[in-house]
């Protein structure tokens, strides 16, 4: 298609430049400046708060609904297994190597190319807002939610993440809780004290075995995993306290508050939630974005992983080139053909919608 031929070189060049600039979470200022420059070259005004950069289509009409195109430009730090320079964009055998090439540089540049394609169109059914957000990898408070009040009212969103261009129609929320099991200190050689580790084992077994009764059609069951544990100060002391952390992936069948209440009713340890921000998300089966995705013949699925979709309080889908299995991996890469497919998929989706 002609638009792919036109947009692909822009996307590839931008992705190579992004890879070459370190942009760890909270340190994305240089890639934010690069994105501002890119839009300036195309005579497109931008706004910026912190390291978040956004733009609005040329013929914005307040009487129309607004679609948000969003992806992030921060990265994790390089995996210790890297054998390449993570900041040297290298093309070999149809692959572009570099940190953030797959997560989420590929989706980001393809969404930007798509926004450029539609920017000057006058007869769109939806307004378009593009936002490159910061701090996604750490779910930071200075990311997408920090600019939400500054954006036009958003009616729906496409979130760019590596999904092999399949469409995630729902995404599990994340509830992380820190638990403290309580005991009483005593000498290990004598029959004294209450061992907090043993006390905590009862609760840990509950987390391991409990099954929430409601199942989501798109996301399945709520999943709980005890992932960290720490207790004791000396080999000869009965520990008075045992701390452990639980990772809970919450479906759209429950709110975070409901899951938290069930936990508190069933365990004896102190339960401290880290956040109630990262909520499950989804979209109705008859939403225009769903209809457009079906017309493209895209695979639909429920995603177990969390993205900025959890912080967007509007119906949304998650979609993009690349493979989530490569995210945060050593010698990260994206196939060049995936970039072409990403542009084709995004533009195709919007053509059916707009």
Secondary structure, DSSP 8 states (H G I E B T S, - for coil): -HHHHHHHHHHHHHHHHHHTS--BTT--HHHHHHHHHHHHHTT---EEETTEEEEE-TT--TTSEEEEEEEE--B----TT--S-TTS-EEETTEEESTTIIIIIHHHHHHHHHHHHHTT-SS-SEEEEEEEES-GGGT-TTSHHHHGGGS----EEEEE--BTT-EEEEE-EEEEEEEEEE-B-EETTTT-SB-HHHHHHHHHHHHHH---S--BTTTBS-EEEEEEEEE-S-TTEE-SEEEEEEEEEE-TTS-HHHHHHHHHHH--SEEEES-S----EE--TTSHHHHHHHHTT--EEEE-S--GGGG--SEEEEE-SSBGGGTT-TT-EEEHHHHHHHHHHHHHHHHHH-
